[in-house]
């Protein structure tokens, strides 16, 4: 069991699903559970970092802060393992979305969709734990706004798969939205003074139409491409302005 905890904990850290001292993992062993210690480094777990406790009894103080959630999940579902992680792309998207839907066939088949829960209670609150456990009866994974995600599985690898799959999906969504927002729109000769419409956001750095706000294209710049090289204007006699004529 220790080898499995160490292997998957290291994977979680190296793939960025947790930082150095965040996250937790647990497994069910009949009527008991084994969970990582409070403040443990999942990437460097030792035998002293695993804490065992009865599922239906009081949780020892050394257990992870979110152990009450793991306990509620084991009481309310058939989960054999639980993973708590803080994947950055998922957490960011959960700040603005109420449900995270997969963007691939693999996600649709294995993940379904991940609800986003919102609560002012702390993560070690019994009410919070019961709310997460109820949600995981219907879903494999749930996001808690501002806190991270909980996933259940038949073993640690199965639960970790859910976390990794959701994080990949959220990263793709972020990249797509960034590209779609930054894509330049064609500007016709009679439209340069019109306010842009749609999802396109005007840029004020001289590479795009200013949209009536801030400075427009500067000297030597075009609204439909990169800046032209700056050339000093000539005077009528053919020489450069400010330069003596021979």
Secondary structure, DSSP 8 states (H G I E B T S, - for coil): -HHHHHHHHHHHHHTTSS-TT--EEEEEETTEEEEEBTT--GGG--GGGEEEEETTS---TTB-TTHHHHHHHHHHS--SEEEEE--HHHHHHHTT-SEEE-SSHHHHHHT-EEEEE--SS-TT-HHHHHHHHHHTTT-SEEEETTTEEEEEESSHHHHHHHHHHHHHHHHHHHHHHHHHHH------TT-TTS---TT-----SSSS--TTSS----TT--TTSS-------B-TTSSBTTS---
